[in-house]
Amino acid sequence: MAGPGARVRQRLAGVRARSTAAAVAVVALALVASSIALIFVLQRSVISTADRIATARAEELTAQLEEGFGPEIAVTGGAGDSAVVQVLDAGRVVAASEDVQGEPPLSSLAPDEGQVLRETLSNLPVGGDDDRYVVVATGLSGVAGADTVLVAQSVGSGADTVSLATALLAVGVPLLVAVVGFATYVLVGRALRPVEQIRKRTALITGANLTARVPVPPADDEVARLAETMNAMLDRLDESQKSQRRFVSDASHELRSPIAALRAEIDVAAQHPEVTNWASATEALGAEVLRLQRLVDNLLTLAKLDERGVRSRHGDVDLDDLAQAEVRRLEHIAGLAVTSHIESVRVAGDPGELGQVVRNLADNAARHARSRVDVRLRRTGRDAVLEITDDGPGIPAAERERVFNRFVRLDDSRARSSGGSGLGLSIVRELVEAHGGDVHVDAGGPLPGARVVVRLPVE
């Protein structure tokens, strides 16, 4: 059974052979058609030349006879060795050039007075058996003892030229077609050589060595652009794989912490049941389970966002209702004062996803706030602007973009003990961008801490 490499080589050979066959067929058709047209034109030109010579000779004879020259005098001194002349009277030859002395009429043409008739004949009693002649018959007017002039002009020399051209074309056309086929086969092979090199290199690239790249030909052509596109694709795949590995590594690291805490608590309770405070142990286990559940939920959300296979349910969402619900929830957190300035704003989107955006931002602010959180929602032009500010330590300007990366914690304000997984703001950004909006962190809000600003299109 042929392997992938053999099949690709067969396809390349097929492309090469098909390209050569197509080029040969087109060139052969064009050359054959051109040759036929050339031979036809040559033949017509030869006959036309002979006809002009015969016509001129016939006009000369007619003029002489009508001026009173005798037939015997008129037919002497012909137009050349290849032309023969006869003067007829009622179908009887009364005078003829030396070559056809004593011969019957050369043609059966019988023109009326002043009429000129023509025909092409062979096997005349002059020249060779294969010679062809153009015969011009002119009817005389007012000439006693003569009524018709016949002039036969040979096309022999012209026919030889046509025969020579036909022979040359018969040899040259196949030779030229063969040269074109060979040149096409070689040139197509050279053109496909970079493709074969790209194929060989691509066959060696696996998930373990995505850093490898295909060779880019020096010429700026379609193959070079194909190689550049493939290298760009490999760059994206490499970066995606690295990002996926980082994600798996970070997720595993995050999951180890609550699982280790759960196992330690269970081991202590199992080894010392007589001194275990079961109420405190249950509370600690519940907190770790809740933390684990939040982390798993966040990971599932990010997996769905990465997959992009499930489209969001879009409809009208009252963003002010979602913000009010989070304000009421924050007000129940002990030691936290919440102020709000919320306008009625409706946007298009998925209510569950937009609810998660507001919830994550509210949790982030509550986690870092010292005592106060401020929530504001307004409409500015065609955008809904949601701002949530806390009075915590804030986020340094150099870190305000990095906090939206996955599993990122700032050392001072986002320790694992605070319950954060480093995924909340990352989920916010991806959900907001999926709804056509943007999110950023800055300062300058009503409170001295971090201010997270979300913009969503209203229309």
N, C-alpha and C positions, 0 to 999 in steps of 0.2 A: 504493500500500500504506500503510495507516494506521500511523503511528509509535506508540511506547510512550505518549506523552502523549495521543494521540487515543484509544487503547484504554482508558487509565485514565479519561478523561473519559466514554467510553461506559459503562464499568462504574459510575462514579459516577452518571451519568444513569440507568442501569439500577436502581441501588439506590434512587434518588429515586423513579423511576416505580413500582417494585415496592412500595416502602413506601406510596406514595400509593394505589396500587390496592388493597393489602391493607387500609388504613384505610377506604377508601371501601366495599369489599366488606363488611367487618365492620359498619360503621355502617349501611349500607343494609340488610343482613340483620336487624340488631337493630331498626331503625326499622320495617321492613315487618312483622316478626313482632309488634312491639308494637302497631302500628296495627291489624293484623288482630285481635289479642286485645282491643284497646280497642273496636273496632266490635262484636265479638261480645258483649262484656260490656254495652255500651250497648243492643244489641238485646234481650238477655236481660232487662236491667233494665226496658226499656220494656214488654215483654210481661208481666213479673212485676207491674209497677205496674198495668197494665190488668186483669190477672187478679185482683189484690187488690180493685180497685174493683168489678169485676163480681161477684166472690164476695160482697163485703159487701152489694151491692144485692140479690143473689139471696137471701141469708140474711134480709135485711130483709123482702122480699116473702113469703118462705116463712112467716116468723113471723106476718105480718099475715093471710095467708090461713088459717093454721092456727088463728088466734085468732077467725076468723069474719068477717073483712072480705070484702066482695065483690070479685071480680076487677077490676071496673071502678074501684072505689075504690083498690085496692092499686096499680094501675099508674100512677095519676096522681101528680104531684109526684116525678118520677124523680130520679136521682142527678146529672143534668146533661144538657146538650144532646148530649153525645157518647155517652150510654148509651140504648139502646132495650130495651123489655121486651115479652114476650109470655107469656100464660098459656094453656096448652093443656089440652085434655081429649080423650083418645083420638086425638091427632094433629090435632085441630081447634083453631083459634085462637078462644078465648072472650073474650079481652081483650088489648088491645095499647096501647102508648104511641102518642102522636099521630103520630110519624114513620113508623110502620109500620102504620097503620090500613088494613085491607083487604088486607094482604099475607099470603102463605102463611107457614108456619112458617120461621123464620130458619135452623134447623138440624134435621137428622134425628136428633139425639141423642135416645135414649129411655131415661132413667135409671129404675131401680126406685125404690120408695119409700125415701126417705132417702138415696138415692145422688146423688153430684155428678159430672157428666162435663164435660169441657172440650175445646174445639178452637179453632183459629184459622182464620178465614175472610176472604175478600175478595169484592168484587162483591156485597155485600148491597144490598138496595133502599133504602139510605140512604147518605148521604155520596157521595164521589166514587168513580170506578171503581177507583182504586188504593188506596182506604182499606182498612186491615186491621182486623179486629175479633176480640177474644177473646170467645168465646161460652161461658157457663157454664149448664149445664142441671141443675136440681135436681128430684128426684122428691118429690112431695107425699105426705103421709100423713094420711088421715082428712079430706080436704077434698072436699066434694060438688061435682061439676061441674068439677073441675080436678085434673089429675094431674102437670103439669109446669110449671115456671117457666123461661123462657129470658131471660137478660140478655146483651146484646151491648155490649161497651165498646170504643170506638174507640182505636186506638193512633196515630192520625194525628199529634198534636203531638209525641209521642216519636219517631215515625219521621222527622219533619222535623229533629229534633235530630240523629238518627243520620246523615241525609243531609248535613246541614251539616258535621258532624264528618268524614264521609268526604271531602267536597270539600276541606276545609281540610287534611286529611292528604295528599290526593292532590297538593296544591300544595306543602305545607310539607316533606314528606319529601324529594322531589327537590332542593328548594332547600337544605335542611339538608345533604344528602349532598354537594351541590356546594360549599358553604361548607367542610365538613370536608375535602374533597379539596384545595381551594385552600390552606387553612391548613396541611394536612399537607405539601403540595408545597413551600410556602414555608419552613416550619419545618425540614423535612428538608434542604432546600438550605442553610439557614443552619448547621445542625448539621454538614453535610459540608464547609462552606467551610474550616474549619481543616484537615481531612484533605487537601483539595486544596492548601492552602498547604504542608503538610508534604511532600506528594508533589513539588511543584515544587522545594522546597529540596533534598529528597533527590536529585532528578534531577541537581542541580548539584554534588553532593558526589562527588569522585573521590579516588583515592589521592594526588593532589597537593595537595588542600585538605581533609584530614580534620579540620582545626580548625573548619570550619563546623558549625553546629548548626541543627536545625529549630526553628521558632517554637513556643513553648508557649502555648496559649490561657490566658487569665486564669481561666477557670472550672475548678474542681476536679472534673473529670469523666473519663470513660473516654478521651476524645481527649487531654486534657491528660496523663493518665498514660501513654498511648501515646507522646506526644511526649517525655516525660521518659525513658521506657524507651529510645527510639531515641537520645536524646542520651547516655544512659549507655553504650549500645552503641558509639556513635561515640567516646566517651572511651576505651573499652577498645581499640577498633580503632586509634585514634590512638596510644595508649601502646604497643600491640603493634608498630605500624609503627616507631615511634621506637626501641623496643628492638631490633627486627630490623635497622634501619639501623645502630644502634650496634654490634650484634653483627657485621654484615658489615664495618663499618669497622675494628673492633678485630681481627677475624680477618684482614683484609687486611694490617693493620699488623703483626700477629704473623708472618704468613707471609713478609713482605718481609725480615725480619731473617735467617732461615736461608738463604733463597734468595739474598740479597745476599752472604752469607758464602760460600756454595757457588760463586757466580759469580766472586767475587774470587779465591778459591783456585784455581779452574780457569784463570782468566785469567793469574794469575802463573805457574802451572805451564806454560801454553801459550806464554807469551812468553819464559820463561827456563828451558827444560827442562834445560839443561846444569848449572844450579846448584840445581835443585829437589831437595829431600830428599823423595823419593817416599814413603818410609815415614811421615814426619811429615805429608806432605800427605794421604796416604790415611787416616791416623788423624783428621786434622782434618775431612776430608770425611765420614768415617763418623760422627763426632760430630754434625755438622750434619744429616746425613741422619736419624740417630736422633732428634734434636730435632724435625726436621720431621715425622717419622713419629708421634711422640707428640702433637704439636700437631694433626695431621690426625685421629688416633684420637679425641682429646678433642672435636674439632669434630663428628665423626660421632656420638659418644655424645650430645652435647648436642642435635644435630639429631633423633635418635631420641626423646630425652626430650621435646622440644618437640612432636614430631609426635603422640605418644601413640597412634599407630596400631598399634604392635606391643606386645602385652601381655607382661609378664614371665612367665617360666616359674616357677611357685611350687611349692615342695616343702620338705621338711625339710632345713635347712642346719645343719651343725655349725660354729657361729661360732668355737668354740675351735680347730678345725683350721685355719681361715683365719688366725686370729691367730698360731698357732704357726708357720705357714708364713712369715708376714711377719717374725716374730722371727728365724727361721733365716736369712732373706735379709739382714736388717739386720746380723746378726752377721758377715757376710762383707765388709761395707764397712769399709775400712781406717780405723783410728783411731776407731771408734765402738763404745762399750760399750752393751750392751742388757740391761736387766733386765725381768723379766716376772712377772706374777701372774695366771695364766689358769685360770679355772674352766670346767668342762664346761657349755656352754650351747647349746641347739638352738633355732633360730627358723625361721619359715616365710618363704620368699622365693626369689629367684633366686640361685643360687650364683655365677654369673658377675658379676652386679651387686654383690652383697655382697662378693665378692672384690675388685672394683675399689674399693669404699669403703675397705676395710682397706688396700689397696695405696696409694691416693692419700694417706691419712692417714699411712702409714708413710713414703712418699717426702717428704711435706711436713715431717715431723718430722726426717728425716735431712738434708734440705736446710738446715735452720736450726739444727740442733744443733751445739754446739761439740764435744762428745765423748760425750754420753750421751743415750739414749732409753729411756723407760719405757713398757711396754705392760701394761695391766690389763684383764681381762674378768671380770665377775661378773653374777650374777642378783640383781636387787632387786625383790621383789614379782613383778609380771607383766612386768617389763622386763629386757632384756639391756642392760648398760651397758658400753660399750667406751671406755677412756680411753687416749689416746696423748699423752705429754708429752715435751718436749725441754728441754735446758738452754741454749737459744739466747736471743736478746734478748727474746723474748716479743712479745706483741701489745698495744698500748695499748688501754685499755678503750673508748675512743671508736671504735676501728677493728675491734672484734671481730665486729660484725655486717656491716660493709662487706666484709670479706675473703671472704664467701661470694658476692659479686657476681662476674660474669664479667669476666675480664681485669683484675682488681684486684691490684696489687702494692704492698706497703708499701715506701717509698723505701729504707730502710736494710737491710731483711732480705730483699727479694724482687727483686733485680735480674735482668735477662734473662740476664746472664752465668752465673747459678746454674742456669740450665736450666728455670726455672719459666715456665709460660705464663699463669698467672693463671686457670686453668680447673679445677684439681684440686679445690679446696674447693667450687666451684660445682657440680661434678658430684656430689661427696659429698652435698651438701644435697639435690639433686633426687632422687638415688637413695634416700636415707634417707627422705625424705618420701613417695616412691612406695611404700615399704614400711610406711608408717604410723608412722614414727618421727620423731625430731627430732635436731638436732645444734647444738652451740654451742661457743664458745671462752671459757675463763675461766682464772684463775690458781689458785694454791693447791695444786698437785699435788706429787708427790714431788720434782720438779725445778723450778728457778726460771723456766723458759721458759714457752711456751704449752702449755696443756692443752686438747685437743679431746675433747669428750665426745659420744658417740653413744648414743642410747636407741632400742631396737627392741622392739616387742611380742613376747613369747614365745608368747602364746596368741591 
